[in-house]
């Protein structure tokens, strides 16, 4: 799983034409990954949300992260291992247009859940 992380909107400083080009580049990257059988899903996420936790039987709205960075989207990809997933993530053209971070995490295999 690749989590797309950023602060604010990294492409906001781009011109409308540059923003459209960014969307097209990222869209082409996703389409190629799907065509190559390397991507199961990709979606942007809304900037708002909640962090839910439970303490002593009571639900809490928080604690909140100490950073302004949020997960703004994800790619569910198919890779042989973490190394291959990292190499696929390095191809993401969003790195060309602003400050982005991608967090690459293997999905844990658990019997009876994701066989």
KAGIJO-V800333 format. One record per residue. N is the residue number from 1. PHI is phi in whole degrees, -180 to 180 (none if undefined). BURIAL is 1 if it has 16 or more other C-alpha atoms within 10 Angstrom, else 0. Layout:
N:PHI:BURIAL, N:PHI:BURIAL
This chain:
1:none:1, 2:-115:1, 3:-99:1, 4:-92:1, 5:-117:1, 6:-164:1, 7:-107:0, 8:63:0, 9:-117:0, 10:-59:0, 11:-96:1, 12:-61:0, 13:-78:0, 14:-81:0, 15:-67:0, 16:-55:0, 17:-66:0, 18:-65:0, 19:-63:0, 20:-64:0, 21:-62:0, 22:-60:1, 23:-60:0, 24:-67:0, 25:-64:1, 26:-66:1, 27:-61:0, 28:-66:0, 29:-61:1, 30:-64:1, 31:-60:0, 32:-64:0, 33:-62:1, 34:-66:1, 35:-60:0, 36:-79:0, 37:74:0, 38:-103:1, 39:-128:1, 40:-92:0, 41:-162:0, 42:-152:1, 43:-149:0, 44:-78:0, 45:-120:0, 46:-63:0, 47:-75:0, 48:-92:0, 49:173:0, 50:-128:0, 51:-112:0, 52:-110:0, 53:-139:0, 54:-133:0, 55:-141:0, 56:52:0, 57:79:0, 58:-115:0, 59:-81:0, 60:-122:0, 61:-91:0, 62:136:0, 63:-69:0, 64:-94:0, 65:-65:0, 66:-84:0, 67:-122:0, 68:-89:0, 69:-72:0, 70:-130:1, 71:-87:1, 72:-103:1, 73:178:1, 74:-152:1, 75:-123:1, 76:-101:1, 77:-111:1, 78:-113:1, 79:-142:1, 80:-69:0, 81:-162:0, 82:-63:0, 83:-63:0, 84:-64:0, 85:-61:1, 86:-65:1, 87:-64:0, 88:-65:1, 89:-65:1, 90:-64:0, 91:-81:0, 92:-64:1, 93:-71:1, 94:-63:1, 95:-63:1, 96:-75:0, 97:-128:1, 98:114:0, 99:-93:0, 100:-128:1, 101:-132:1, 102:-115:1, 103:-104:0, 104:-104:1, 105:-135:0, 106:-66:0, 107:-87:0, 108:-68:0, 109:-91:0, 110:-127:0, 111:-55:0, 112:87:0, 113:-111:0, 114:-131:0, 115:-74:0
